[in-house]
Amino acid sequence: MQSELKKGKYRHFKGNEYQVVDVARCSETDAQLVIYKPLYDDDGQGLWVRPLEMFLETIERDGKTFERFEYLGA
């Protein structure tokens, strides 16, 4: 089952913005992994991965609830 995660720009709850490149599947565990890159990095290099469940989770800090990553658009 492929994720319904939209490709595009996201803001992390701490403020930095990222571009979701795609969702991949781990060959060993079959887990879905979000592939994304930072948009605040001047050289635009580097890709990061994070489990899809963690990317989409809601977190609580200081009594407030946030989406870990907020979709900003394509």
N, CA, C, O and CB atoms as a CASP TS submission, in Angstrom:
PFRMAT TS
TARGET T0000
AUTHOR 0000-0000-0000
METHOD Language model
MODEL 1
PARENT N/A
ATOM      1  N   MET     1       0.841  -1.189   0.000  1.00  0.00           N
ATOM      2  CA  MET     1       0.000   0.000   0.000  1.00  0.00           C
ATOM      3  C   MET     1       0.880   1.244   0.000  1.00  0.00           C
ATOM      4  O   MET     1       1.670   1.441   0.923  1.00  0.00           O
ATOM      5  CB  MET     1      -0.954   0.003   1.219  1.00  0.00           C
ATOM      6  N   GLN     2       0.756   2.070  -1.006  1.00  0.00           N
ATOM      7  CA  GLN     2       1.578   3.286  -1.133  1.00  0.00           C
ATOM      8  C   GLN     2       0.976   4.408  -0.297  1.00  0.00           C
ATOM      9  O   GLN     2      -0.243   4.525  -0.172  1.00  0.00           O
ATOM     10  CB  GLN     2       1.694   3.725  -2.622  1.00  0.00           C
ATOM     11  N   SER     3       1.828   5.207   0.258  1.00  0.00           N
ATOM     12  CA  SER     3       1.407   6.333   1.090  1.00  0.00           C
ATOM     13  C   SER     3       0.647   7.379   0.292  1.00  0.00           C
ATOM     14  O   SER     3       0.848   7.529  -0.913  1.00  0.00           O
ATOM     15  CB  SER     3       2.611   6.972   1.752  1.00  0.00           C
ATOM     16  N   GLU     4      -0.219   8.090   0.972  1.00  0.00           N
ATOM     17  CA  GLU     4      -0.936   9.209   0.384  1.00  0.00           C
ATOM     18  C   GLU     4      -0.240  10.531   0.703  1.00  0.00           C
ATOM     19  O   GLU     4      -0.821  11.598   0.507  1.00  0.00           O
ATOM     20  CB  GLU     4      -2.381   9.235   0.883  1.00  0.00           C
ATOM     21  N   LEU     5       0.974  10.470   1.182  1.00  0.00           N
ATOM     22  CA  LEU     5       1.722  11.681   1.502  1.00  0.00           C
ATOM     23  C   LEU     5       1.954  12.491   0.233  1.00  0.00           C
ATOM     24  O   LEU     5       2.399  11.952  -0.781  1.00  0.00           O
ATOM     25  CB  LEU     5       3.068  11.334   2.180  1.00  0.00           C
ATOM     26  N   LYS     6       1.653  13.780   0.290  1.00  0.00           N
ATOM     27  CA  LYS     6       1.837  14.657  -0.866  1.00  0.00           C
ATOM     28  C   LYS     6       3.294  15.087  -0.970  1.00  0.00           C
ATOM     29  O   LYS     6       3.934  15.406   0.032  1.00  0.00           O
ATOM     30  CB  LYS     6       0.917  15.892  -0.769  1.00  0.00           C
ATOM     31  N   LYS     7       3.802  15.090  -2.186  1.00  0.00           N
ATOM     32  CA  LYS     7       5.126  15.670  -2.421  1.00  0.00           C
ATOM     33  C   LYS     7       4.965  17.182  -2.342  1.00  0.00           C
ATOM     34  O   LYS     7       3.908  17.720  -2.670  1.00  0.00           O
ATOM     35  CB  LYS     7       5.730  15.221  -3.819  1.00  0.00           C
ATOM     36  N   GLY     8       6.009  17.854  -1.909  1.00  0.00           N
ATOM     37  CA  GLY     8       5.948  19.307  -1.832  1.00  0.00           C
ATOM     38  C   GLY     8       6.718  19.831  -0.640  1.00  0.00           C
ATOM     39  O   GLY     8       7.571  19.149  -0.072  1.00  0.00           O
ATOM     40  N   LYS     9       6.399  21.047  -0.281  1.00  0.00           N
ATOM     41  CA  LYS     9       7.116  21.751   0.775  1.00  0.00           C
ATOM     42  C   LYS     9       6.401  21.546   2.112  1.00  0.00           C
ATOM     43  O   LYS     9       5.174  21.599   2.195  1.00  0.00           O
ATOM     44  CB  LYS     9       7.235  23.261   0.443  1.00  0.00           C
ATOM     45  N   TYR    10       7.206  21.311   3.160  1.00  0.00           N
ATOM     46  CA  TYR    10       6.696  21.127   4.516  1.00  0.00           C
ATOM     47  C   TYR    10       7.502  21.987   5.479  1.00  0.00           C
ATOM     48  O   TYR    10       8.676  22.275   5.248  1.00  0.00           O
ATOM     49  CB  TYR    10       6.754  19.633   4.936  1.00  0.00           C
ATOM     50  N   ARG    11       6.847  22.391   6.563  1.00  0.00           N
ATOM     51  CA  ARG    11       7.544  23.103   7.640  1.00  0.00           C
ATOM     52  C   ARG    11       7.553  22.205   8.871  1.00  0.00           C
ATOM     53  O   ARG    11       6.511  21.728   9.320  1.00  0.00           O
ATOM     54  CB  ARG    11       6.860  24.486   7.956  1.00  0.00           C
ATOM     55  N   HIS    12       8.752  21.985   9.406  1.00  0.00           N
ATOM     56  CA  HIS    12       8.911  21.245  10.649  1.00  0.00           C
ATOM     57  C   HIS    12       8.400  22.115  11.788  1.00  0.00           C
ATOM     58  O   HIS    12       8.470  23.342  11.705  1.00  0.00           O
ATOM     59  CB  HIS    12      10.401  20.829  10.878  1.00  0.00           C
ATOM     60  N   PHE    13       7.893  21.510  12.836  1.00  0.00           N
ATOM     61  CA  PHE    13       7.318  22.297  13.925  1.00  0.00           C
ATOM     62  C   PHE    13       8.335  23.239  14.578  1.00  0.00           C
ATOM     63  O   PHE    13       7.943  24.185  15.260  1.00  0.00           O
ATOM     64  CB  PHE    13       6.740  21.371  14.972  1.00  0.00           C
ATOM     65  N   LYS    14       9.620  22.995  14.380  1.00  0.00           N
ATOM     66  CA  LYS    14      10.642  23.895  14.929  1.00  0.00           C
ATOM     67  C   LYS    14      10.958  25.047  13.979  1.00  0.00           C
ATOM     68  O   LYS    14      11.719  25.946  14.336  1.00  0.00           O
ATOM     69  CB  LYS    14      11.919  23.116  15.233  1.00  0.00           C
ATOM     70  N   GLY    15      10.371  25.034  12.748  1.00  0.00           N
ATOM     71  CA  GLY    15      10.485  26.196  11.869  1.00  0.00           C
ATOM     72  C   GLY    15      11.169  26.006  10.531  1.00  0.00           C
ATOM     73  O   GLY    15      10.872  26.746   9.593  1.00  0.00           O
ATOM     74  N   ASN    16      12.075  25.043  10.401  1.00  0.00           N
ATOM     75  CA  ASN    16      12.773  24.861   9.125  1.00  0.00           C
ATOM     76  C   ASN    16      11.849  24.235   8.079  1.00  0.00           C
ATOM     77  O   ASN    16      10.912  23.508   8.408  1.00  0.00           O
ATOM     78  CB  ASN    16      14.023  23.984   9.319  1.00  0.00           C
ATOM     79  N   GLU    17      12.142  24.539   6.801  1.00  0.00           N
ATOM     80  CA  GLU    17      11.333  24.013   5.710  1.00  0.00           C
ATOM     81  C   GLU    17      12.094  22.943   4.938  1.00  0.00           C
ATOM     82  O   GLU    17      13.320  22.975   4.825  1.00  0.00           O
ATOM     83  CB  GLU    17      10.904  25.141   4.770  1.00  0.00           C
ATOM     84  N   TYR    18      11.312  21.982   4.404  1.00  0.00           N
ATOM     85  CA  TYR    18      11.865  20.825   3.715  1.00  0.00           C
ATOM     86  C   TYR    18      11.041  20.527   2.475  1.00  0.00           C
ATOM     87  O   TYR    18       9.871  20.901   2.391  1.00  0.00           O
ATOM     88  CB  TYR    18      11.909  19.598   4.646  1.00  0.00           C
ATOM     89  N   GLN    19      11.657  19.853   1.514  1.00  0.00           N
ATOM     90  CA  GLN    19      10.977  19.407   0.303  1.00  0.00           C
ATOM     91  C   GLN    19      10.897  17.886   0.335  1.00  0.00           C
ATOM     92  O   GLN    19      11.925  17.210   0.382  1.00  0.00           O
ATOM     93  CB  GLN    19      11.715  19.906  -0.984  1.00  0.00           C
ATOM     94  N   VAL    20       9.679  17.344   0.309  1.00  0.00           N
ATOM     95  CA  VAL    20       9.509  15.892   0.238  1.00  0.00           C
ATOM     96  C   VAL    20       9.754  15.464  -1.200  1.00  0.00           C
ATOM     97  O   VAL    20       9.095  15.937  -2.126  1.00  0.00           O
ATOM     98  CB  VAL    20       8.081  15.452   0.726  1.00  0.00           C
ATOM     99  N   VAL    21      10.710  14.563  -1.369  1.00  0.00           N
ATOM    100  CA  VAL    21      11.095  14.058  -2.688  1.00  0.00           C
ATOM    101  C   VAL    21      10.219  12.878  -3.077  1.00  0.00           C
ATOM    102  O   VAL    21       9.714  12.819  -4.198  1.00  0.00           O
ATOM    103  CB  VAL    21      12.580  13.648  -2.704  1.00  0.00           C
ATOM    104  N   ASP    22      10.037  11.933  -2.151  1.00  0.00           N
ATOM    105  CA  ASP    22       9.238  10.748  -2.442  1.00  0.00           C
ATOM    106  C   ASP    22       9.113   9.907  -1.178  1.00  0.00           C
ATOM    107  O   ASP    22       9.660  10.247  -0.128  1.00  0.00           O
ATOM    108  CB  ASP    22       9.868   9.920  -3.597  1.00  0.00           C
ATOM    109  N   VAL    23       8.384   8.806  -1.300  1.00  0.00           N
ATOM    110  CA  VAL    23       8.290   7.818  -0.237  1.00  0.00           C
ATOM    111  C   VAL    23       8.873   6.523  -0.791  1.00  0.00           C
ATOM    112  O   VAL    23       8.493   6.072  -1.871  1.00  0.00           O
ATOM    113  CB  VAL    23       6.802   7.626   0.260  1.00  0.00           C
ATOM    114  N   ALA    24       9.799   5.931  -0.040  1.00  0.00           N
ATOM    115  CA  ALA    24      10.457   4.694  -0.452  1.00  0.00           C
ATOM    116  C   ALA    24      10.060   3.578   0.512  1.00  0.00           C
ATOM    117  O   ALA    24       9.502   3.824   1.581  1.00  0.00           O
ATOM    118  CB  ALA    24      12.008   4.868  -0.493  1.00  0.00           C
ATOM    119  N   ARG    25      10.359   2.359   0.108  1.00  0.00           N
ATOM    120  CA  ARG    25      10.068   1.207   0.948  1.00  0.00           C
ATOM    121  C   ARG    25      11.380   0.493   1.270  1.00  0.00           C
ATOM    122  O   ARG    25      12.175   0.215   0.373  1.00  0.00           O
ATOM    123  CB  ARG    25       9.061   0.242   0.249  1.00  0.00           C
ATOM    124  N   CYS    26      11.602   0.201   2.537  1.00  0.00           N
ATOM    125  CA  CYS    26      12.802  -0.504   2.982  1.00  0.00           C
ATOM    126  C   CYS    26      12.747  -1.954   2.505  1.00  0.00           C
ATOM    127  O   CYS    26      11.740  -2.635   2.699  1.00  0.00           O
ATOM    128  CB  CYS    26      12.941  -0.439   4.529  1.00  0.00           C
ATOM    129  N   SER    27      13.821  -2.423   1.885  1.00  0.00           N
ATOM    130  CA  SER    27      13.857  -3.789   1.362  1.00  0.00           C
ATOM    131  C   SER    27      13.933  -4.837   2.475  1.00  0.00           C
ATOM    132  O   SER    27      13.588  -5.996   2.246  1.00  0.00           O
ATOM    133  CB  SER    27      15.040  -3.952   0.425  1.00  0.00           C
ATOM    134  N   GLU    28      14.373  -4.457   3.657  1.00  0.00           N
ATOM    135  CA  GLU    28      14.516  -5.412   4.756  1.00  0.00           C
ATOM    136  C   GLU    28      13.270  -5.501   5.621  1.00  0.00           C
ATOM    137  O   GLU    28      12.886  -6.591   6.045  1.00  0.00           O
ATOM    138  CB  GLU    28      15.696  -5.037   5.613  1.00  0.00           C
ATOM    139  N   THR    29      12.636  -4.367   5.887  1.00  0.00           N
ATOM    140  CA  THR    29      11.509  -4.345   6.835  1.00  0.00           C
ATOM    141  C   THR    29      10.175  -4.032   6.181  1.00  0.00           C
ATOM    142  O   THR    29       9.129  -4.193   6.809  1.00  0.00           O
ATOM    143  CB  THR    29      11.772  -3.335   7.915  1.00  0.00           C
ATOM    144  N   ASP    30      10.194  -3.584   4.921  1.00  0.00           N
ATOM    145  CA  ASP    30       8.997  -3.175   4.186  1.00  0.00           C
ATOM    146  C   ASP    30       8.404  -1.879   4.739  1.00  0.00           C
ATOM    147  O   ASP    30       7.298  -1.497   4.358  1.00  0.00           O
ATOM    148  CB  ASP    30       7.950  -4.284   4.233  1.00  0.00           C
ATOM    149  N   ALA    31       9.119  -1.204   5.627  1.00  0.00           N
ATOM    150  CA  ALA    31       8.646   0.064   6.195  1.00  0.00           C
ATOM    151  C   ALA    31       8.696   1.158   5.142  1.00  0.00           C
ATOM    152  O   ALA    31       9.586   1.174   4.291  1.00  0.00           O
ATOM    153  CB  ALA    31       9.492   0.467   7.427  1.00  0.00           C
ATOM    154  N   GLN    32       7.737   2.072   5.202  1.00  0.00           N
ATOM    155  CA  GLN    32       7.741   3.225   4.299  1.00  0.00           C
ATOM    156  C   GLN    32       8.592   4.324   4.915  1.00  0.00           C
ATOM    157  O   GLN    32       8.475   4.629   6.102  1.00  0.00           O
ATOM    158  CB  GLN    32       6.290   3.735   4.023  1.00  0.00           C
ATOM    159  N   LEU    33       9.455   4.916   4.086  1.00  0.00           N
ATOM    160  CA  LEU    33      10.368   5.972   4.520  1.00  0.00           C
ATOM    161  C   LEU    33      10.176   7.203   3.651  1.00  0.00           C
ATOM    162  O   LEU    33      10.141   7.108   2.424  1.00  0.00           O
ATOM    163  CB  LEU    33      11.836   5.492   4.464  1.00  0.00           C
ATOM    164  N   VAL    34      10.054   8.349   4.285  1.00  0.00           N
ATOM    165  CA  VAL    34       9.932   9.609   3.563  1.00  0.00           C
ATOM    166  C   VAL    34      11.336  10.097   3.224  1.00  0.00           C
ATOM    167  O   VAL    34      12.204  10.163   4.095  1.00  0.00           O
ATOM    168  CB  VAL    34       9.147  10.677   4.403  1.00  0.00           C
ATOM    169  N   ILE    35      11.553  10.436   1.964  1.00  0.00           N
ATOM    170  CA  ILE    35      12.824  11.000   1.516  1.00  0.00           C
ATOM    171  C   ILE    35      12.605  12.498   1.351  1.00  0.00           C
ATOM    172  O   ILE    35      11.725  12.922   0.602  1.00  0.00           O
ATOM    173  CB  ILE    35      13.326  10.331   0.169  1.00  0.00           C
ATOM    174  N   TYR    36      13.402  13.295   2.045  1.00  0.00           N
ATOM    175  CA  TYR    36      13.216  14.739   1.989  1.00  0.00           C
ATOM    176  C   TYR    36      14.549  15.456   2.090  1.00  0.00           C
ATOM    177  O   TYR    36      15.549  14.885   2.525  1.00  0.00           O
ATOM    178  CB  TYR    36      12.281  15.204   3.102  1.00  0.00           C
ATOM    179  N   LYS    37      14.546  16.734   1.675  1.00  0.00           N
ATOM    180  CA  LYS    37      15.780  17.515   1.730  1.00  0.00           C
ATOM    181  C   LYS    37      15.500  18.870   2.356  1.00  0.00           C
ATOM    182  O   LYS    37      14.408  19.417   2.200  1.00  0.00           O
ATOM    183  CB  LYS    37      16.391  17.685   0.321  1.00  0.00           C
ATOM    184  N   PRO    38      16.473  19.406   3.058  1.00  0.00           N
ATOM    185  CA  PRO    38      16.295  20.715   3.680  1.00  0.00           C
ATOM    186  C   PRO    38      16.290  21.824   2.632  1.00  0.00           C
ATOM    187  O   PRO    38      17.036  21.769   1.654  1.00  0.00           O
ATOM    188  CB  PRO    38      17.397  20.970   4.711  1.00  0.00           C
ATOM    189  N   LEU    39      15.452  22.819   2.843  1.00  0.00           N
ATOM    190  CA  LEU    39      15.423  23.986   1.958  1.00  0.00           C
ATOM    191  C   LEU    39      16.179  25.161   2.558  1.00  0.00           C
ATOM    192  O   LEU    39      16.350  26.186   1.899  1.00  0.00           O
ATOM    193  CB  LEU    39      13.983  24.393   1.666  1.00  0.00           C
ATOM    194  N   TYR    40      16.630  25.028   3.784  1.00  0.00           N
ATOM    195  CA  TYR    40      17.367  26.102   4.441  1.00  0.00           C
ATOM    196  C   TYR    40      18.874  25.973   4.226  1.00  0.00           C
ATOM    197  O   TYR    40      19.626  26.892   4.548  1.00  0.00           O
ATOM    198  CB  TYR    40      17.057  26.113   5.929  1.00  0.00           C
ATOM    199  N   ASP    41      19.317  24.842   3.685  1.00  0.00           N
ATOM    200  CA  ASP    41      20.740  24.581   3.459  1.00  0.00           C
ATOM    201  C   ASP    41      21.179  25.285   2.174  1.00  0.00           C
ATOM    202  O   ASP    41      20.607  25.036   1.113  1.00  0.00           O
ATOM    203  CB  ASP    41      21.023  23.043   3.375  1.00  0.00           C
ATOM    204  N   ASP    42      22.180  26.155   2.253  1.00  0.00           N
ATOM    205  CA  ASP    42      22.606  26.962   1.112  1.00  0.00           C
ATOM    206  C   ASP    42      23.034  26.150  -0.097  1.00  0.00           C
ATOM    207  O   ASP    42      22.772  26.554  -1.230  1.00  0.00           O
ATOM    208  CB  ASP    42      23.726  27.844   1.522  1.00  0.00           C
ATOM    209  N   ASP    43      23.687  25.014   0.115  1.00  0.00           N
ATOM    210  CA  ASP    43      24.184  24.256  -1.032  1.00  0.00           C
ATOM    211  C   ASP    43      23.146  23.271  -1.579  1.00  0.00           C
ATOM    212  O   ASP    43      23.374  22.647  -2.615  1.00  0.00           O
ATOM    213  CB  ASP    43      25.444  23.507  -0.645  1.00  0.00           C
ATOM    214  N   GLY    44      22.017  23.127  -0.895  1.00  0.00           N
ATOM    215  CA  GLY    44      20.952  22.264  -1.396  1.00  0.00           C
ATOM    216  C   GLY    44      21.320  20.793  -1.445  1.00  0.00           C
ATOM    217  O   GLY    44      20.641  20.011  -2.110  1.00  0.00           O
ATOM    218  N   GLN    45      22.367  20.409  -0.763  1.00  0.00           N
ATOM    219  CA  GLN    45      22.836  19.025  -0.775  1.00  0.00           C
ATOM    220  C   GLN    45      22.239  18.249   0.386  1.00  0.00           C
ATOM    221  O   GLN    45      21.805  18.824   1.384  1.00  0.00           O
ATOM    222  CB  GLN    45      24.366  18.971  -0.717  1.00  0.00           C
ATOM    223  N   GLY    46      22.228  16.964   0.236  1.00  0.00           N
ATOM    224  CA  GLY    46      21.850  16.087   1.330  1.00  0.00           C
ATOM    225  C   GLY    46      20.393  15.686   1.295  1.00  0.00           C
ATOM    226  O   GLY    46      19.501  16.519   1.135  1.00  0.00           O
ATOM    227  N   LEU    47      20.172  14.412   1.447  1.00  0.00           N
ATOM    228  CA  LEU    47      18.828  13.868   1.564  1.00  0.00           C
ATOM    229  C   LEU    47      18.701  13.225   2.937  1.00  0.00           C
ATOM    230  O   LEU    47      19.665  12.685   3.479  1.00  0.00           O
ATOM    231  CB  LEU    47      18.525  12.840   0.424  1.00  0.00           C
ATOM    232  N   TRP    48      17.511  13.292   3.479  1.00  0.00           N
ATOM    233  CA  TRP    48      17.222  12.710   4.778  1.00  0.00           C
ATOM    234  C   TRP    48      16.088  11.708   4.606  1.00  0.00           C
ATOM    235  O   TRP    48      15.288  11.826   3.678  1.00  0.00           O
ATOM    236  CB  TRP    48      16.853  13.809   5.824  1.00  0.00           C
ATOM    237  N   VAL    49      16.017  10.728   5.490  1.00  0.00           N
ATOM    238  CA  VAL    49      14.897   9.799   5.515  1.00  0.00           C
ATOM    239  C   VAL    49      14.338   9.731   6.928  1.00  0.00           C
ATOM    240  O   VAL    49      15.058   9.897   7.913  1.00  0.00           O
ATOM    241  CB  VAL    49      15.329   8.393   5.023  1.00  0.00           C
ATOM    242  N   ARG    50      13.053   9.485   7.000  1.00  0.00           N
ATOM    243  CA  ARG    50      12.377   9.358   8.288  1.00  0.00           C
ATOM    244  C   ARG    50      11.207   8.406   8.066  1.00  0.00           C
ATOM    245  O   ARG    50      10.551   8.476   7.026  1.00  0.00           O
ATOM    246  CB  ARG    50      11.894  10.768   8.851  1.00  0.00           C
ATOM    247  N   PRO    51      10.932   7.519   9.018  1.00  0.00           N
ATOM    248  CA  PRO    51       9.777   6.641   8.868  1.00  0.00           C
ATOM    249  C   PRO    51       8.504   7.463   8.637  1.00  0.00           C
ATOM    250  O   PRO    51       8.299   8.495   9.275  1.00  0.00           O
ATOM    251  CB  PRO    51       9.619   5.742  10.112  1.00  0.00           C
ATOM    252  N   LEU    52       7.666   7.000   7.733  1.00  0.00           N
ATOM    253  CA  LEU    52       6.437   7.711   7.389  1.00  0.00           C
ATOM    254  C   LEU    52       5.587   7.977   8.625  1.00  0.00           C
ATOM    255  O   LEU    52       5.072   9.082   8.797  1.00  0.00           O
ATOM    256  CB  LEU    52       5.634   6.915   6.365  1.00  0.00           C
ATOM    257  N   GLU    53       5.437   6.983   9.477  1.00  0.00           N
ATOM    258  CA  GLU    53       4.630   7.167  10.693  1.00  0.00           C
ATOM    259  C   GLU    53       5.141   8.325  11.530  1.00  0.00           C
ATOM    260  O   GLU    53       4.349   9.106  12.057  1.00  0.00           O
ATOM    261  CB  GLU    53       4.626   5.890  11.532  1.00  0.00           C
ATOM    262  N   MET    54       6.449   8.444  11.657  1.00  0.00           N
ATOM    263  CA  MET    54       7.039   9.515  12.446  1.00  0.00           C
ATOM    264  C   MET    54       6.859  10.863  11.737  1.00  0.00           C
ATOM    265  O   MET    54       6.590  11.873  12.387  1.00  0.00           O
ATOM    266  CB  MET    54       8.534   9.233  12.703  1.00  0.00           C
ATOM    267  N   PHE    55       7.006  10.880  10.415  1.00  0.00           N
ATOM    268  CA  PHE    55       6.851  12.112   9.641  1.00  0.00           C
ATOM    269  C   PHE    55       5.444  12.675   9.820  1.00  0.00           C
ATOM    270  O   PHE    55       5.270  13.890   9.912  1.00  0.00           O
ATOM    271  CB  PHE    55       7.141  11.857   8.146  1.00  0.00           C
ATOM    272  N   LEU    56       4.446  11.806   9.870  1.00  0.00           N
ATOM    273  CA  LEU    56       3.049  12.233   9.932  1.00  0.00           C
ATOM    274  C   LEU    56       2.500  12.397  11.349  1.00  0.00           C
ATOM    275  O   LEU    56       1.356  12.817  11.523  1.00  0.00           O
ATOM    276  CB  LEU    56       2.205  11.253   9.199  1.00  0.00           C
ATOM    277  N   GLU    57       3.297  12.074  12.352  1.00  0.00           N
ATOM    278  CA  GLU    57       2.751  12.070  13.703  1.00  0.00           C
ATOM    279  C   GLU    57       2.486  13.466  14.251  1.00  0.00           C
ATOM    280  O   GLU    57       3.031  14.466  13.785  1.00  0.00           O
ATOM    281  CB  GLU    57       3.684  11.348  14.619  1.00  0.00           C
ATOM    282  N   THR    58       1.636  13.485  15.248  1.00  0.00           N
ATOM    283  CA  THR    58       1.338  14.690  16.009  1.00  0.00           C
ATOM    284  C   THR    58       2.120  14.586  17.305  1.00  0.00           C
ATOM    285  O   THR    58       2.158  13.527  17.931  1.00  0.00           O
ATOM    286  CB  THR    58      -0.210  14.859  16.271  1.00  0.00           C
ATOM    287  N   ILE    59       2.740  15.676  17.707  1.00  0.00           N
ATOM    288  CA  ILE    59       3.538  15.666  18.921  1.00  0.00           C
ATOM    289  C   ILE    59       3.023  16.723  19.889  1.00  0.00           C
ATOM    290  O   ILE    59       2.316  17.652  19.497  1.00  0.00           O
ATOM    291  CB  ILE    59       5.024  15.903  18.600  1.00  0.00           C
ATOM    292  N   GLU    60       3.385  16.568  21.144  1.00  0.00           N
ATOM    293  CA  GLU    60       2.982  17.534  22.157  1.00  0.00           C
ATOM    294  C   GLU    60       4.229  18.109  22.815  1.00  0.00           C
ATOM    295  O   GLU    60       5.115  17.378  23.257  1.00  0.00           O
ATOM    296  CB  GLU    60       2.049  16.880  23.214  1.00  0.00           C
ATOM    297  N   ARG    61       4.275  19.424  22.867  1.00  0.00           N
ATOM    298  CA  ARG    61       5.373  20.136  23.526  1.00  0.00           C
ATOM    299  C   ARG    61       4.796  21.289  24.324  1.00  0.00           C
ATOM    300  O   ARG    61       3.986  22.058  23.806  1.00  0.00           O
ATOM    301  CB  ARG    61       6.422  20.648  22.492  1.00  0.00           C
ATOM    302  N   ASP    62       5.200  21.415  25.566  1.00  0.00           N
ATOM    303  CA  ASP    62       4.766  22.512  26.427  1.00  0.00           C
ATOM    304  C   ASP    62       3.250  22.655  26.456  1.00  0.00           C
ATOM    305  O   ASP    62       2.724  23.768  26.456  1.00  0.00           O
ATOM    306  CB  ASP    62       5.394  23.811  25.968  1.00  0.00           C
ATOM    307  N   GLY    63       2.553  21.529  26.480  1.00  0.00           N
ATOM    308  CA  GLY    63       1.102  21.535  26.559  1.00  0.00           C
ATOM    309  C   GLY    63       0.382  21.854  25.261  1.00  0.00           C
ATOM    310  O   GLY    63      -0.845  21.961  25.245  1.00  0.00           O
ATOM    311  N   LYS    64       1.136  22.011  24.157  1.00  0.00           N
ATOM    312  CA  LYS    64       0.538  22.301  22.858  1.00  0.00           C
ATOM    313  C   LYS    64       0.751  21.127  21.923  1.00  0.00           C
ATOM    314  O   LYS    64       1.751  20.417  22.028  1.00  0.00           O
ATOM    315  CB  LYS    64       1.130  23.587  22.253  1.00  0.00           C
ATOM    316  N   THR    65      -0.192  20.922  21.004  1.00  0.00           N
ATOM    317  CA  THR    65      -0.115  19.833  20.042  1.00  0.00           C
ATOM    318  C   THR    65       0.227  20.382  18.667  1.00  0.00           C
ATOM    319  O   THR    65      -0.347  21.378  18.228  1.00  0.00           O
ATOM    320  CB  THR    65      -1.436  19.048  19.997  1.00  0.00           C
ATOM    321  N   PHE    66       1.171  19.725  17.985  1.00  0.00           N
ATOM    322  CA  PHE    66       1.631  20.145  16.672  1.00  0.00           C
ATOM    323  C   PHE    66       1.737  18.942  15.752  1.00  0.00           C
ATOM    324  O   PHE    66       1.998  17.825  16.200  1.00  0.00           O
ATOM    325  CB  PHE    66       2.982  20.867  16.771  1.00  0.00           C
ATOM    326  N   GLU    67       1.529  19.181  14.447  1.00  0.00           N
ATOM    327  CA  GLU    67       1.947  18.195  13.463  1.00  0.00           C
ATOM    328  C   GLU    67       3.449  18.319  13.379  1.00  0.00           C
ATOM    329  O   GLU    67       3.975  19.431  13.364  1.00  0.00           O
ATOM    330  CB  GLU    67       1.253  18.409  12.056  1.00  0.00           C
ATOM    331  N   ARG    68       4.162  17.184  13.323  1.00  0.00           N
ATOM    332  CA  ARG    68       5.626  17.269  13.219  1.00  0.00           C
ATOM    333  C   ARG    68       6.017  18.039  11.959  1.00  0.00           C
ATOM    334  O   ARG    68       6.909  18.885  12.003  1.00  0.00           O
ATOM    335  CB  ARG    68       6.263  15.850  13.204  1.00  0.00           C
ATOM    336  N   PHE    69       5.350  17.749  10.830  1.00  0.00           N
ATOM    337  CA  PHE    69       5.582  18.455   9.587  1.00  0.00           C
ATOM    338  C   PHE    69       4.243  18.947   9.045  1.00  0.00           C
ATOM    339  O   PHE    69       3.299  18.170   8.908  1.00  0.00           O
ATOM    340  CB  PHE    69       6.304  17.547   8.556  1.00  0.00           C
ATOM    341  N   GLU    70       4.167  20.226   8.743  1.00  0.00           N
ATOM    342  CA  GLU    70       2.951  20.843   8.192  1.00  0.00           C
ATOM    343  C   GLU    70       3.125  21.043   6.685  1.00  0.00           C
ATOM    344  O   GLU    70       4.107  21.637   6.240  1.00  0.00           O
ATOM    345  CB  GLU    70       2.644  22.209   8.898  1.00  0.00           C
ATOM    346  N   TYR    71       2.168  20.543   5.908  1.00  0.00           N
ATOM    347  CA  TYR    71       2.212  20.682   4.452  1.00  0.00           C
ATOM    348  C   TYR    71       1.969  22.136   4.073  1.00  0.00           C
ATOM    349  O   TYR    71       1.007  22.752   4.530  1.00  0.00           O
ATOM    350  CB  TYR    71       1.166  19.758   3.774  1.00  0.00           C
ATOM    351  N   LEU    72       2.860  22.687   3.220  1.00  0.00           N
ATOM    352  CA  LEU    72       2.749  24.076   2.781  1.00  0.00           C
ATOM    353  C   LEU    72       2.282  24.207   1.327  1.00  0.00           C
ATOM    354  O   LEU    72       1.786  25.261   0.928  1.00  0.00           O
ATOM    355  CB  LEU    72       4.081  24.769   2.948  1.00  0.00           C
ATOM    356  N   GLY    73       2.436  23.160   0.551  1.00  0.00           N
ATOM    357  CA  GLY    73       2.026  23.196  -0.861  1.00  0.00           C
ATOM    358  C   GLY    73       3.097  22.617  -1.750  1.00  0.00           C
ATOM    359  O   GLY    73       4.180  22.239  -1.302  1.00  0.00           O
ATOM    360  N   ALA    74       2.762  22.558  -3.027  1.00  0.00           N
ATOM    361  CA  ALA    74       3.661  21.955  -4.011  1.00  0.00           C
ATOM    362  C   ALA    74       4.870  22.830  -4.305  1.00  0.00           C
ATOM    363  O   ALA    74       5.720  22.458  -5.114  1.00  0.00           O
ATOM    364  CB  ALA    74       2.911  21.677  -5.293  1.00  0.00           C
TER
END
